Amino acid sequence: MSSRSVVVHPTAADLGRATAARVLLRLIDLQSVRRPLHLVLTGGTVGIDVLAQIDVSALREAVDWTGVHLWWGDERFLPDSDPERNETQARAALIDRLPIPPEHVHPMPAAGAAADPEGAAAQYATTLASYAPGGAGVPAFDVVLLGVGPDGHLASLFPGDPALDVDDRTVVGVRHSPKPPPERVTLTYPALAQARELWFVAAGEGKAQAVGRALRGDDLHRTPSAGVAGREQTRWLLDLAAAGRTEP
């Protein structure tokens, strides 16, 4: 049975350090029972800070990174190495200094490698399926890191977007994101729902209303982060400001 926990840290800096330690400890523990492991990364200020904190943690050396695959929950459909791409920021914060096989890093296709967001989505879906057990469509993600937007979005699944109702694809292109850039690629609910553990990580007062709505089980079309849970565990990792308001 899936369980849910909420952990509140005093500040955003504390949240970043603690989440980094949680990620590393979880990978270390899981490597004692299975491999390879599949970790899904997120972007945004907090998501990239978590990666930067992993980079400087002494626990980093205890992970066998040759047994870890890295994926992304969403990506901005921009040219390769564009500084606004989640991949570019993640490489600078951590990945370029990890002893991880290059073929274990699975970025979403950039503009140029695919003609449009839909093409990039199709390519990424094929890659995911190649690592999926028994035709599941995606690997059994061990941990998925997700941010939460002030509007309640997760990955690039925004309130009112048709992608919220997609149930026959694991990855879709987004054409009209309300947050720039407008073109993106994102995992869908069916893909995220395969995660063993989903970790929502959010900081700042601007996230508090959305976090409150999600924790109360709001309609996913209004608050997309309310629409999915991990198969084994859903963690809400917050700073005090993000946890501070509960009104709708």
Residue, then its C-alpha position, 0 to 999 in steps of 0.5 A: m500500500s502506498s504511503r504519504s509523508v510530509v517533512v518540513h525544513p526551516t529554510a530552502a537551504d536546509l531543504g536542499r541539503a536534506t533532500a540531497a542527503r535523502v536521495l543519496l541515502r536512498l540510492i545507497d540503501l536500494q543498491s544493496v537489494r537491486r540494480p540498476l536504479h532509475l532516478v528522475l531529475t527535475g529542474g527549477t531553483v530547488g531541483i538544481d540546488v538539490l543536485a548541487q548539494i549532492d555534488v558537495s556531499a561526502l555521501r556521493e562517493a558511497v553511491d555506485w554511479t555505474g549502476v544508476h540511470l538518470w532521466w528527466g520528468d520534463e524539458r524545455f524544447l530548446p537547442d542542445s546546451d541552451p542554458e535554460r534546458n534542465e539538462t544543461q543546468a543539471r550537468a553543470a550542477l552535478i552530472d559532468r562530475l559524476p563517475i556515471p557512464p554517459e549512456h546512463v544519462h538520458p536527456m530528452p531530445a533537444a530542438g534540432a535533434a527532433a523537429d518538434p516537441e511531439g517528435a522529441a516526446a516520441q523519441y523519449a518514449t521509445t528510449l523509456a520503453s527500451y528500459a521498461p520491464g514487461g512492456a510497462g512503457v517506462p522503467a520502474f522509477d525508483v525515485v522521481l523528483l518533482g517540483v511544484g509550481p505556484d499554479g500547482h503544476l508538476a513537470s510540464l503538466f499545467p492546469g487545464d492543459p489537455a495533457l492532463d487527460v492523456d492516458d495512452r502515452t508516456v511522454v507528450g509535447v507541450r505547445h502552449s506552456p503558460k511558463p516560458p518557453p512555450e514548447r516543452v516535453t513532459l512525462t504524463y501521469p501514466a509514466l509518473a504513476q509507475a514510480r516506486e517513490l514520488w518526491f515533491v520538493a517545494a520552497g517559498e511562500g509562493k508555492a504554499q497555496a498550491v501545496g495546500r490544495a494538492l495535499r487536500g486532494d484538489d481536482l488535478h485539472r486545477t492543481p495537477s500536483a494532486g493527480v499522482a502518487g508513488r506506488e510505494q511512497t509519496r514524500w512532500l519535502l517542503d520548507l516552512a514557507a511552502a508549508g505555511r498556508t492551507e487556504p484554497 
